[in-house]
Amino acid sequence: MMKWKIINFIETTKHKAWLAWYILKTCRALLWRATLHDLSKYSPEEAPYLEKVLPRLRNLEYGSDEYKEAIASLGPALKHHYFINSHHPEYWFSGIADMSLLDQMEMLCDWKAATRRHKTGNFGQSLKINEERFKYSFRKTEQFHRDATEIGLL
């Protein structure tokens, strides 16, 4: 009987070690994404447009008509940005439905960081606005809300 307790302890400990290894690999992938995040904004295709528009965005409410107009004025820079950054729903044919879990996590962190740019930034409200903007379900909004709460974004 004692032999099985020892074997169980060893097997459980090995399982926990492998789990830790895979979680660390996931963390490494997210850290790599954090390092590479939005580097295209420094490119000649995007930087000149952003220099003109970003100061305006700070004073606009996310989702407002004025905000949408300012974003639209980014024109080719925004198209370029969405074309090469997979954490944006616009990158994907079917939007969020096609995104990997890591894309979605980077997207949530990006949305949270973006709320800090606006005087009236509200991440919870952004989730609701983006539900309509990106046509995802209320259930997905609830999932994003739980995920954001668990990782400390809300």
DSSP file (Angstrom, degrees, kcal/mol; ACC not computed):
  #  RESIDUE AA STRUCTURE BP1 BP2  ACC     N-H-->O    O-->H-N    N-H-->O    O-->H-N    TCO  KAPPA ALPHA  PHI   PSI    X-CA   Y-CA   Z-CA
    1    1 A M     >        0   0    0      0, 0.0     4,-1.3     0, 0.0     3,-0.3   0.000 360.0 360.0 360.0 -41.9    0.0    0.0    0.0
    2    2 A M  H  >  +     0   0    0      1,-0.2     4,-2.1     2,-0.2     5,-0.2   0.847 360.0  62.0 -63.9 -34.7    2.8    2.4    0.9
    3    3 A K  H  > S+     0   0    0      1,-0.2     4,-2.5     2,-0.2    -1,-0.2   0.906 103.0  49.0 -58.6 -42.9    4.4    1.7   -2.5
    4    4 A W  H  > S+     0   0    0     -3,-0.3     4,-2.7     1,-0.2    -1,-0.2   0.830 107.6  54.8 -68.6 -32.5    1.4    3.1   -4.4
    5    5 A K  H  X S+     0   0    0     -4,-1.3     4,-2.3     2,-0.2    -1,-0.2   0.911 110.8  45.5 -64.7 -41.2    1.4    6.2   -2.2
    6    6 A I  H  X S+     0   0    0     -4,-2.1     4,-2.6     2,-0.2    -2,-0.2   0.924 113.9  48.1 -67.5 -45.0    5.0    6.9   -3.2
    7    7 A I  H  X S+     0   0    0     -4,-2.5     4,-2.9     2,-0.2     5,-0.2   0.924 112.4  49.4 -61.5 -44.5    4.3    6.2   -6.9
    8    8 A N  H  X S+     0   0    0     -4,-2.7     4,-2.7     2,-0.2     5,-0.2   0.912 111.1  49.8 -60.5 -43.2    1.2    8.5   -6.8
    9    9 A F  H  X S+     0   0    0     -4,-2.3     4,-2.3     2,-0.2    -2,-0.2   0.928 113.4  45.9 -61.0 -45.9    3.3   11.2   -5.1
   10   10 A I  H  X S+     0   0    0     -4,-2.6     4,-2.5     2,-0.2    -2,-0.2   0.926 114.5  47.1 -64.2 -46.2    6.0   10.9   -7.8
   11   11 A E  H  X S+     0   0    0     -4,-2.9     4,-2.4     2,-0.2    -2,-0.2   0.901 113.3  48.3 -64.6 -41.5    3.6   10.8  -10.7
   12   12 A T  H  X S+     0   0    0     -4,-2.7     4,-2.4    -5,-0.2    -1,-0.2   0.905 112.0  49.7 -65.1 -40.9    1.6   13.8   -9.3
   13   13 A T  H  X S+     0   0    0     -4,-2.3     4,-2.1    -5,-0.2    -2,-0.2   0.898 110.8  49.4 -65.7 -40.8    4.8   15.8   -8.8
   14   14 A K  H  X S+     0   0    0     -4,-2.5     4,-2.5     2,-0.2     5,-0.2   0.918 110.5  51.3 -62.6 -43.0    6.0   15.0  -12.3
   15   15 A H  H  X S+     0   0    0     -4,-2.4     4,-2.6     1,-0.2    -2,-0.2   0.934 110.3  48.6 -59.2 -46.5    2.6   16.1  -13.7
   16   16 A K  H  X S+     0   0    0     -4,-2.4     4,-2.5     1,-0.2    -1,-0.2   0.873 110.1  52.2 -62.2 -37.6    2.9   19.4  -11.7
   17   17 A A  H  X S+     0   0    0     -4,-2.1     4,-2.1     2,-0.2    -1,-0.2   0.917 111.1  46.3 -65.6 -43.1    6.4   19.9  -13.1
   18   18 A W  H  X S+     0   0    0     -4,-2.5     4,-2.3     2,-0.2    -2,-0.2   0.911 111.5  52.1 -65.5 -41.5    5.3   19.4  -16.7
   19   19 A L  H  X S+     0   0    0     -4,-2.6     4,-2.5     1,-0.2     5,-0.2   0.935 109.4  49.7 -58.3 -46.9    2.3   21.7  -16.1
   20   20 A A  H  X S+     0   0    0     -4,-2.5     4,-2.5     1,-0.2    -1,-0.2   0.901 109.0  53.3 -59.2 -41.5    4.7   24.4  -14.7
   21   21 A W  H  X S+     0   0    0     -4,-2.1     4,-2.0     1,-0.2    -1,-0.2   0.922 110.9  45.5 -59.0 -46.0    6.9   23.9  -17.8
   22   22 A Y  H  X S+     0   0    0     -4,-2.3     4,-2.0     2,-0.2    -2,-0.2   0.860 111.5  51.4 -70.6 -35.3    4.0   24.5  -20.2
   23   23 A I  H  X S+     0   0    0     -4,-2.5     4,-2.6     2,-0.2    -1,-0.2   0.914 109.8  50.5 -65.6 -40.9    2.7   27.5  -18.3
   24   24 A L  H  X S+     0   0    0     -4,-2.5     4,-2.6     2,-0.2    -2,-0.2   0.881 108.3  52.5 -63.9 -36.9    6.2   29.0  -18.4
   25   25 A K  H  X S+     0   0    0     -4,-2.0     4,-2.2     2,-0.2    -1,-0.2   0.900 109.7  49.4 -62.7 -39.9    6.3   28.4  -22.2
   26   26 A T  H  X S+     0   0    0     -4,-2.0     4,-2.3     2,-0.2    -2,-0.2   0.921 110.5  49.7 -64.3 -44.2    2.9   30.2  -22.4
   27   27 A C  H  X S+     0   0    0     -4,-2.6     4,-2.8     1,-0.2    -2,-0.2   0.905 109.1  52.6 -60.4 -41.7    4.3   33.1  -20.4
   28   28 A R  H  X S+     0   0    0     -4,-2.6     4,-2.3     1,-0.2    -1,-0.2   0.913 108.5  50.2 -61.0 -42.4    7.4   33.2  -22.7
   29   29 A A  H  X S+     0   0    0     -4,-2.2     4,-2.0     1,-0.2    -1,-0.2   0.904 112.5  46.9 -63.2 -40.8    5.1   33.4  -25.7
   30   30 A L  H  X S+     0   0    0     -4,-2.3     4,-2.4     2,-0.2    -2,-0.2   0.889 110.9  51.8 -68.5 -38.6    3.1   36.3  -24.1
   31   31 A L  H  X S+     0   0    0     -4,-2.8     4,-2.0     2,-0.2    -2,-0.2   0.888 108.7  51.4 -63.9 -37.8    6.4   38.0  -23.1
   32   32 A W  H  X S+     0   0    0     -4,-2.3     4,-2.2     2,-0.2    -1,-0.2   0.912 109.7  49.9 -64.0 -42.0    7.6   37.7  -26.7
   33   33 A R  H  X S+     0   0    0     -4,-2.0     4,-1.6     1,-0.2    -2,-0.2   0.901 108.6  52.7 -62.0 -40.7    4.3   39.2  -27.9
   34   34 A A  H  < S+     0   0    0     -4,-2.4    -1,-0.2     1,-0.2    -2,-0.2   0.887 109.9  49.3 -62.1 -38.3    4.7   42.1  -25.4
   35   35 A T  H  < S+     0   0    0     -4,-2.0    -1,-0.2     1,-0.2    -2,-0.2   0.899 119.5  36.0 -67.2 -41.6    8.2   42.8  -26.8
   36   36 A L  H >< S+     0   0    0     -4,-2.2     3,-1.9    -5,-0.1     4,-0.3   0.580  86.0 134.3 -88.1 -10.4    7.0   42.8  -30.4
   37   37 A H  T 3< S-     0   0    0     -4,-1.6    -3,-0.1     1,-0.3    48,-0.0  -0.126  82.6 -16.5 -52.3 125.5    3.7   44.5  -29.8
   38   38 A D  T >  S+     0   0    0      1,-0.1     3,-1.9    43,-0.1    -1,-0.3   0.701  79.4 147.0  56.1  27.3    2.8   47.3  -32.2
   39   39 A L  G X   +     0   0    0     -3,-1.9     3,-1.9     1,-0.3     4,-0.2   0.795  64.6  72.0 -60.2 -24.7    6.4   47.7  -33.5
   40   40 A S  G >  S+     0   0    0      1,-0.3     3,-1.6    -4,-0.3     6,-0.4   0.731  79.4  74.7 -63.6 -19.8    4.8   48.6  -36.8
   41   41 A K  G <  S+     0   0    0     -3,-1.9    -1,-0.3     1,-0.3    -2,-0.2   0.699  93.1  53.7 -66.6 -16.4    3.7   51.9  -35.2
   42   42 A Y  G <  S+     0   0    0     -3,-1.9    -1,-0.3    -4,-0.2    -2,-0.2   0.511  90.7 104.3 -89.8  -6.7    7.3   53.1  -35.5
   43   43 A S  S X> S-     0   0    0     -3,-1.6     4,-3.0    -4,-0.2     3,-1.2  -0.298  84.8-114.9 -76.9 158.7    7.4   52.3  -39.2
   44   44 A P  T 34 S+     0   0    0      0, 0.0    -1,-0.1     0, 0.0    -3,-0.0   0.725 115.2  62.3 -64.2 -19.8    7.3   54.9  -42.0
   45   45 A E  T 34 S+     0   0    0     -5,-0.1    35,-0.2     2,-0.1    36,-0.1   0.756 122.7  15.1 -74.7 -24.0    3.9   53.4  -43.0
   46   46 A E  T X> S+     0   0    0     -3,-1.2     4,-2.3    -6,-0.4     3,-0.7   0.760 107.9  73.5-118.9 -40.9    2.3   54.2  -39.7
   47   47 A A  H 3X S+     0   0    0     -4,-3.0     4,-2.4    -7,-0.3     5,-0.2   0.858  94.8  52.9 -53.2 -46.8    4.3   56.7  -37.7
   48   48 A P  H 3> S+     0   0    0      0, 0.0     4,-0.8     0, 0.0    -1,-0.2   0.887 113.4  44.8 -60.3 -36.8    3.6   59.9  -39.7
   49   49 A Y  H X> S+     0   0    0     -3,-0.7     4,-2.0     1,-0.2     3,-0.7   0.919 112.2  51.2 -70.5 -43.8   -0.2   59.3  -39.4
   50   50 A L  H 3X S+     0   0    0     -4,-2.3     4,-2.7     1,-0.2    -1,-0.2   0.867 102.1  60.7 -63.7 -36.1   -0.1   58.5  -35.7
   51   51 A E  H 3< S+     0   0    0     -4,-2.4    -1,-0.2    -5,-0.2    -2,-0.2   0.831 111.5  40.7 -59.7 -31.9    1.9   61.6  -35.0
   52   52 A K  H << S+     0   0    0     -4,-0.8     4,-0.4    -3,-0.7    -1,-0.2   0.847 123.6  35.5 -82.6 -36.5   -1.1   63.6  -36.3
   53   53 A V  H >X S+     0   0    0     -4,-2.0     4,-1.9     2,-0.1     3,-0.8   0.842  99.4  70.8 -93.9 -36.3   -4.0   61.6  -34.9
   54   54 A L  H 3X S+     0   0    0     -4,-2.7     4,-1.4     1,-0.3    -1,-0.1   0.872  95.5  54.7 -55.6 -42.1   -2.8   60.4  -31.4
   55   55 A P  H 34 S+     0   0    0      0, 0.0     4,-0.4     0, 0.0    -1,-0.3   0.883 109.8  48.8 -59.2 -35.1   -3.0   63.8  -29.8
   56   56 A R  H X4 S+     0   0    0     -3,-0.8     3,-1.3    -4,-0.4     4,-0.2   0.893 104.3  59.5 -67.7 -40.0   -6.6   64.1  -30.9
   57   57 A L  H >< S+     0   0    0     -4,-1.9     3,-1.8     1,-0.3    -1,-0.2   0.825  91.1  69.1 -61.7 -32.6   -7.6   60.7  -29.6
   58   58 A R  T 3< S+     0   0    0     -4,-1.4    61,-1.4     1,-0.3    -1,-0.3   0.802 103.9  43.0 -56.7 -30.0   -6.6   61.6  -26.0
   59   59 A N  T <  S+     0   0    0     -3,-1.3     2,-0.3    -4,-0.4    -1,-0.3   0.340 100.0  89.5-100.3   6.3   -9.5   64.0  -25.8
   60   60 A L  S <  S-     0   0    0     -3,-1.8     2,-0.4    -4,-0.2    60,-0.2  -0.788  77.0-118.1-108.0 148.7  -12.1   61.8  -27.5
   61   61 A E    >   -     0   0    0     -2,-0.3     3,-2.2     1,-0.1     6,-0.4  -0.690  40.1-105.2 -83.3 131.1  -14.4   59.2  -25.9
   62   62 A Y  T 3  S+     0   0    0     -2,-0.4     3,-0.1     1,-0.3    -1,-0.1  -0.301 104.4  15.4 -57.6 131.7  -13.9   55.7  -27.2
   63   63 A G  T 3  S+     0   0    0      1,-0.3    -1,-0.3     2,-0.1    -2,-0.0   0.284  93.9 131.1  89.2 -10.8  -16.6   54.7  -29.7
   64   64 A S  S <> S-     0   0    0     -3,-2.2     4,-2.5     1,-0.1    -1,-0.3  -0.250  73.0-109.9 -70.6 163.9  -17.9   58.2  -30.2
   65   65 A D  H  > S+     0   0    0      1,-0.2     4,-2.2     2,-0.2     5,-0.1   0.886 121.6  52.4 -60.6 -38.7  -18.5   59.5  -33.7
   66   66 A E  H  > S+     0   0    0      2,-0.2     4,-2.3     1,-0.2    -1,-0.2   0.889 108.9  50.1 -64.8 -38.8  -15.5   61.9  -33.3
   67   67 A Y  H  > S+     0   0    0     -6,-0.4     4,-2.6     2,-0.2    -2,-0.2   0.942 110.4  49.0 -63.4 -47.7  -13.4   58.9  -32.3
   68   68 A K  H  X S+     0   0    0     -4,-2.5     4,-2.4     1,-0.2    -2,-0.2   0.881 110.8  51.3 -60.3 -38.9  -14.4   56.9  -35.3
   69   69 A E  H  X S+     0   0    0     -4,-2.2     4,-1.5     2,-0.2    -1,-0.2   0.912 110.3  48.4 -64.4 -43.8  -13.7   59.9  -37.5
   70   70 A A  H  < S+     0   0    0     -4,-2.3     4,-0.3     1,-0.2    -2,-0.2   0.914 112.3  48.8 -64.0 -42.5  -10.2   60.3  -36.1
   71   71 A I  H >< S+     0   0    0     -4,-2.6     3,-1.8     1,-0.2     4,-0.3   0.918 108.0  54.4 -63.0 -43.2   -9.5   56.6  -36.5
   72   72 A A  H >< S+     0   0    0     -4,-2.4     3,-1.7     1,-0.3    -1,-0.2   0.823  97.4  65.7 -60.2 -31.0  -10.7   56.7  -40.1
   73   73 A S  T 3< S+     0   0    0     -4,-1.5    -1,-0.3     1,-0.3    -2,-0.2   0.627  84.6  73.1 -69.5 -10.9   -8.2   59.5  -40.8
   74   74 A L  T X> S+     0   0    0     -3,-1.8     3,-2.1    -4,-0.3     4,-0.5   0.724  74.1 160.0 -72.3 -20.7   -5.4   57.1  -40.1
   75   75 A G  H <>  +     0   0    0     -3,-1.7     4,-1.9    -4,-0.3     3,-0.5  -0.034  64.4  13.8  43.7-116.7   -6.3   55.6  -43.5
   76   76 A P  H 3> S+     0   0    0      0, 0.0     4,-2.5     0, 0.0    -1,-0.3   0.779 124.8  60.7 -64.3 -27.2   -3.5   53.5  -45.0
   77   77 A A  H <> S+     0   0    0     -3,-2.1     4,-2.5     2,-0.2    -2,-0.2   0.920 107.0  45.3 -65.0 -42.3   -1.6   53.4  -41.7
   78   78 A L  H  X S+     0   0    0     -4,-0.5     4,-2.7    -3,-0.5     5,-0.2   0.906 111.9  51.6 -67.9 -41.4   -4.5   51.6  -40.0
   79   79 A K  H  X S+     0   0    0     -4,-1.9     4,-1.9     1,-0.2    -2,-0.2   0.931 112.4  46.6 -59.4 -45.9   -4.9   49.2  -42.9
   80   80 A H  H  X S+     0   0    0     -4,-2.5     4,-1.3     2,-0.2    -2,-0.2   0.922 111.8  51.8 -60.6 -45.2   -1.1   48.4  -42.7
   81   81 A H  H  X S+     0   0    0     -4,-2.5     4,-0.9     1,-0.2     3,-0.5   0.926 112.5  43.7 -60.7 -47.4   -1.4   48.0  -38.9
   82   82 A Y  H  < S+     0   0    0     -4,-2.7     3,-0.3     1,-0.2    -1,-0.2   0.831 108.1  61.1 -67.5 -31.3   -4.3   45.6  -39.0
   83   83 A F  H  < S+     0   0    0     -4,-1.9    -1,-0.2    -5,-0.2    -2,-0.2   0.801 116.1  29.0 -67.0 -29.5   -2.6   43.7  -41.9
   84   84 A I  H  < S+     0   0    0     -4,-1.3     2,-0.6    -3,-0.5    -1,-0.2   0.417 104.9  77.0-115.4   2.8    0.5   42.7  -39.9
   85   85 A N    ><  -     0   0    0     -4,-0.9     3,-1.6    -3,-0.3     6,-0.3  -0.892  54.3-168.6-120.2 103.9   -0.8   42.6  -36.3
   86   86 A S  T 3  S+     0   0    0     -2,-0.6    -1,-0.1     1,-0.3     6,-0.1   0.541  78.2  76.2 -71.8  -6.7   -2.7   39.4  -35.5
   87   87 A H  T 3  S+     0   0    0     19,-0.1    -1,-0.3    12,-0.1    23,-0.1   0.452  81.8  84.4 -82.9   2.3   -4.0   40.7  -32.1
   88   88 A H  S X  S-     0   0    0     -3,-1.6     3,-1.8    -6,-0.2     4,-0.5  -0.889  78.7-138.8-102.0 132.4   -6.5   42.8  -34.0
   89   89 A P  G >  S+     0   0    0      0, 0.0     3,-1.3     0, 0.0     6,-0.4   0.830 102.3  66.6 -55.9 -31.7   -9.8   41.3  -35.0
   90   90 A E  G 3  S+     0   0    0      1,-0.3    -4,-0.1     4,-0.1     5,-0.1   0.701  88.8  66.9 -64.8 -18.9   -9.5   43.1  -38.4
   91   91 A Y  G <  S+     0   0    0     -3,-1.8     2,-0.3    -6,-0.3    -1,-0.3   0.821  95.0  69.6 -66.3 -31.7   -6.4   40.9  -39.2
   92   92 A W  S X  S-     0   0    0     -3,-1.3     3,-1.1    -4,-0.5     4,-0.1  -0.638  79.9-132.2 -99.3 145.2   -8.6   37.8  -39.4
   93   93 A F  T 3  S+     0   0    0     -2,-0.3    -1,-0.1     1,-0.3     3,-0.1   0.915 112.4  29.0 -57.8 -45.9  -11.3   36.9  -42.0
   94   94 A S  T >  S-     0   0    0      1,-0.3     3,-1.2     2,-0.0    -1,-0.3   0.063 105.4-138.2-106.1  24.4  -13.8   36.0  -39.3
   95   95 A G  G X> S-     0   0    0     -3,-1.1     3,-1.8    -6,-0.4     4,-0.5  -0.260  73.5  -0.7  62.2-137.9  -12.5   38.4  -36.7
   96   96 A I  G >4 S+     0   0    0     38,-0.3     3,-1.1     1,-0.3    -1,-0.3   0.795 124.6  69.0 -59.3 -31.3  -12.3   37.2  -33.1
   97   97 A A  G <4 S+     0   0    0     -3,-1.2    -1,-0.3     1,-0.3    -2,-0.2   0.795 103.5  44.4 -59.4 -28.0  -13.7   33.8  -34.0
   98   98 A D  G <4 S+     0   0    0     -3,-1.8    -1,-0.3    -4,-0.1    -2,-0.2   0.569  92.4 107.7 -91.2 -10.3  -10.5   33.1  -35.9
   99   99 A M    <<  -     0   0    0     -3,-1.1     2,-0.1    -4,-0.5   -12,-0.1  -0.361  67.9-122.9 -75.6 146.1   -8.1   34.4  -33.2
  100  100 A S     >  -     0   0    0      1,-0.1     4,-2.3    -2,-0.1     5,-0.2  -0.340  30.9-105.3 -74.3 166.2   -5.9   32.2  -31.1
  101  101 A L  H  > S+     0   0    0      1,-0.2     4,-2.3     2,-0.2     5,-0.2   0.894 123.8  50.9 -60.0 -40.4   -6.2   32.4  -27.3
  102  102 A L  H  > S+     0   0    0      2,-0.2     4,-2.5     1,-0.2    -1,-0.2   0.886 107.8  52.5 -67.5 -37.9   -2.9   34.2  -27.2
  103  103 A D  H  > S+     0   0    0      1,-0.2     4,-2.5     2,-0.2    -2,-0.2   0.930 111.1  48.1 -58.7 -44.3   -4.1   36.7  -29.8
  104  104 A Q  H  X S+     0   0    0     -4,-2.3     4,-2.5     2,-0.2    -2,-0.2   0.884 110.7  50.0 -66.3 -38.6   -7.2   37.3  -27.7
  105  105 A M  H  X S+     0   0    0     -4,-2.3     4,-2.2     2,-0.2    -1,-0.2   0.923 112.4  46.9 -66.7 -42.4   -5.1   37.8  -24.5
  106  106 A E  H  X S+     0   0    0     -4,-2.5     4,-2.5     1,-0.2    -2,-0.2   0.903 111.5  53.1 -63.1 -39.6   -2.8   40.3  -26.2
  107  107 A M  H  X S+     0   0    0     -4,-2.5     4,-2.9    -5,-0.2    -2,-0.2   0.925 108.2  49.2 -61.3 -45.6   -5.9   42.0  -27.6
  108  108 A L  H  X S+     0   0    0     -4,-2.5     4,-2.4     1,-0.2    -1,-0.2   0.920 112.7  47.3 -61.1 -43.2   -7.5   42.4  -24.1
  109  109 A C  H  X S+     0   0    0     -4,-2.2     4,-2.6     2,-0.2    -1,-0.2   0.882 112.1  51.2 -64.9 -37.0   -4.2   43.8  -22.7
  110  110 A D  H  X S+     0   0    0     -4,-2.5     4,-2.4     2,-0.2    -2,-0.2   0.919 109.6  49.3 -64.9 -44.2   -4.1   46.1  -25.7
  111  111 A W  H  X S+     0   0    0     -4,-2.9     4,-1.5     2,-0.2    -2,-0.2   0.908 111.7  49.1 -62.2 -41.4   -7.6   47.3  -25.1
  112  112 A K  H  X S+     0   0    0     -4,-2.4     4,-0.7     1,-0.2     3,-0.4   0.941 111.7  48.3 -62.8 -46.6   -6.9   47.9  -21.5
  113  113 A A  H >< S+     0   0    0     -4,-2.6     3,-0.9     1,-0.2     4,-0.3   0.877 107.8  56.5 -61.2 -37.1   -3.7   49.9  -22.3
  114  114 A A  H >< S+     0   0    0     -4,-2.4     3,-1.5     1,-0.2     4,-0.5   0.833  97.4  62.0 -65.2 -31.7   -5.7   51.9  -24.9
  115  115 A T  H >< S+     0   0    0     -4,-1.5     3,-0.8    -3,-0.4     6,-0.4   0.784  94.4  63.2 -65.4 -23.8   -8.2   53.0  -22.2
  116  116 A R  T << S+     0   0    0     -3,-0.9    -1,-0.3    -4,-0.7    -2,-0.2   0.649  93.8  63.4 -74.4 -14.2   -5.3   54.7  -20.4
  117  117 A R  T <  S+     0   0    0     -3,-1.5     2,-0.4    -4,-0.3    -1,-0.2   0.708  95.8  69.5 -78.7 -21.7   -4.9   57.0  -23.4
  118  118 A H  S X  S-     0   0    0     -3,-0.8     3,-1.5    -4,-0.5   -59,-0.2  -0.778  76.2-136.9-106.9 142.2   -8.4   58.5  -22.9
  119  119 A K  T 3  S+     0   0    0    -61,-1.4    -1,-0.1    -2,-0.4   -60,-0.1   0.856 111.5  37.2 -59.9 -35.3   -9.5   60.8  -20.1
  120  120 A T  T 3  S+     0   0    0    -60,-0.2    -1,-0.3     2,-0.0    -4,-0.1   0.096  85.4 155.1-104.9  21.9  -12.8   58.8  -19.9
  121  121 A G    <   +     0   0    0     -3,-1.5     2,-0.4    -6,-0.4    -6,-0.1  -0.245  12.9 173.0 -57.1 131.1  -11.2   55.4  -20.6
  122  122 A N     >  -     0   0    0      1,-0.1     4,-2.3     2,-0.0     5,-0.2  -0.897  19.9-163.1-143.6 107.7  -13.3   52.6  -19.1
  123  123 A F  H  > S+     0   0    0     -2,-0.4     4,-2.1     1,-0.2     5,-0.2   0.890  91.9  52.5 -63.2 -41.8  -12.2   49.0  -19.9
  124  124 A G  H  > S+     0   0    0      1,-0.2     4,-1.3     2,-0.2    -1,-0.2   0.909 111.7  46.8 -59.6 -42.2  -15.6   47.5  -18.9
  125  125 A Q  H  > S+     0   0    0      1,-0.2     4,-2.6     2,-0.2    -1,-0.2   0.867 107.7  57.5 -67.4 -36.3  -17.4   49.9  -21.2
  126  126 A S  H  X S+     0   0    0     -4,-2.3     4,-3.0     1,-0.2     5,-0.2   0.893 102.0  55.2 -61.3 -39.6  -14.9   49.2  -24.0
  127  127 A L  H  X S+     0   0    0     -4,-2.1     4,-1.3     1,-0.2    -1,-0.2   0.909 110.2  46.2 -59.0 -41.4  -15.8   45.5  -23.8
  128  128 A K  H  X S+     0   0    0     -4,-1.3     4,-1.2     2,-0.2    -2,-0.2   0.924 113.5  47.8 -67.6 -45.5  -19.4   46.4  -24.4
  129  129 A I  H  X S+     0   0    0     -4,-2.6     4,-2.4     1,-0.2     3,-0.3   0.911 112.0  50.5 -61.0 -42.8  -18.7   48.8  -27.2
  130  130 A N  H  X S+     0   0    0     -4,-3.0     4,-3.0     1,-0.2     6,-0.3   0.756  98.2  67.0 -71.6 -23.7  -16.4   46.2  -28.9
  131  131 A E  H  X>S+     0   0    0     -4,-1.3     5,-1.3    -5,-0.2     4,-0.5   0.937 111.3  35.3 -57.8 -45.3  -19.2   43.6  -28.6
  132  132 A E  H  <5S+     0   0    0     -4,-1.2     3,-0.4    -3,-0.3    -2,-0.2   0.912 118.0  52.2 -73.9 -43.6  -21.1   45.6  -31.1
  133  133 A R  H  <5S+     0   0    0     -4,-2.4    -2,-0.2     1,-0.2    -3,-0.2   0.910 122.1  29.4 -60.7 -44.1  -18.1   46.7  -33.1
  134  134 A F  H  <5S-     0   0    0     -4,-3.0   -38,-0.3    -5,-0.1    -1,-0.2   0.356 104.6-124.3-103.2   5.4  -16.7   43.3  -33.6
  135  135 A K  T  <5 +     0   0    0     -4,-0.5     2,-0.3    -3,-0.4    -3,-0.2   0.878  54.8 150.2  57.8  44.6  -20.0   41.4  -33.6
  136  136 A Y      < -     0   0    0     -5,-1.3    -1,-0.2    -6,-0.3    -2,-0.1  -0.725  47.2 -95.1-103.2 163.6  -19.2   38.9  -30.8
  137  137 A S     >  -     0   0    0     -2,-0.3     4,-2.0     1,-0.1     5,-0.1  -0.197  22.7-116.1 -76.5 161.3  -21.7   37.5  -28.5
  138  138 A F  H  > S+     0   0    0      1,-0.2     4,-2.4     2,-0.2     5,-0.2   0.863 119.5  58.8 -59.2 -35.8  -22.7   38.6  -25.0
  139  139 A R  H  > S+     0   0    0      1,-0.2     4,-2.2     2,-0.2    -1,-0.2   0.898 104.2  49.4 -61.3 -40.5  -21.4   35.3  -23.8
  140  140 A K  H  > S+     0   0    0      2,-0.2     4,-3.0     1,-0.2    -1,-0.2   0.888 108.2  54.0 -65.6 -38.8  -18.0   36.3  -25.3
  141  141 A T  H  X S+     0   0    0     -4,-2.0     4,-2.5     1,-0.2    -2,-0.2   0.923 108.6  49.1 -59.3 -44.5  -18.2   39.6  -23.5
  142  142 A E  H  X S+     0   0    0     -4,-2.4     4,-2.5     2,-0.2    -2,-0.2   0.899 111.1  49.8 -62.1 -40.7  -18.8   37.8  -20.2
  143  143 A Q  H  X S+     0   0    0     -4,-2.2     4,-3.0     2,-0.2     5,-0.2   0.943 111.2  48.2 -63.1 -47.3  -15.8   35.5  -20.9
  144  144 A F  H  X S+     0   0    0     -4,-3.0     4,-3.0     1,-0.2     5,-0.2   0.896 110.8  52.5 -59.0 -39.8  -13.6   38.5  -21.7
  145  145 A H  H  X S+     0   0    0     -4,-2.5     4,-2.3    -5,-0.2    -1,-0.2   0.925 111.5  45.4 -62.4 -45.2  -14.8   40.2  -18.5
  146  146 A R  H  X S+     0   0    0     -4,-2.5     4,-2.7     2,-0.2    -2,-0.2   0.932 114.6  48.2 -63.5 -45.6  -13.9   37.1  -16.5
  147  147 A D  H  X S+     0   0    0     -4,-3.0     4,-2.0     1,-0.2    -2,-0.2   0.931 112.9  48.2 -60.4 -46.0  -10.5   36.8  -18.1
  148  148 A A  H  <>S+     0   0    0     -4,-3.0     5,-3.4    -5,-0.2     6,-1.0   0.883 112.5  48.5 -63.5 -39.1   -9.8   40.5  -17.6
  149  149 A T  H ><5S+     0   0    0     -4,-2.3     3,-1.0     4,-0.2    -1,-0.2   0.921 109.8  52.5 -65.9 -43.3  -10.8   40.2  -14.0
  150  150 A E  H 3<5S+     0   0    0     -4,-2.7    -2,-0.2     1,-0.3    -1,-0.2   0.858 113.4  42.2 -63.9 -35.6   -8.7   37.1  -13.4
  151  151 A I  T 3<5S-     0   0    0     -4,-2.0    -1,-0.3    -5,-0.2    -2,-0.2   0.405 120.6-105.1 -95.3   4.8   -5.6   38.8  -14.8
  152  152 A G  T < 5S+     0   0    0     -3,-1.0    -3,-0.2    -4,-0.4    -2,-0.1   0.730  84.3 122.1  87.7  22.7   -6.2   42.1  -13.0
  153  153 A L      <       0   0    0     -5,-3.4    -4,-0.2    -6,-0.2   -30,-0.1   0.704 360.0 360.0 -87.4 -21.2   -7.3   44.3  -15.9
  154  154 A L              0   0    0     -6,-1.0    -5,-0.2    -9,-0.1    -1,-0.1   0.346 360.0 360.0-115.3 360.0  -10.7   45.1  -14.2
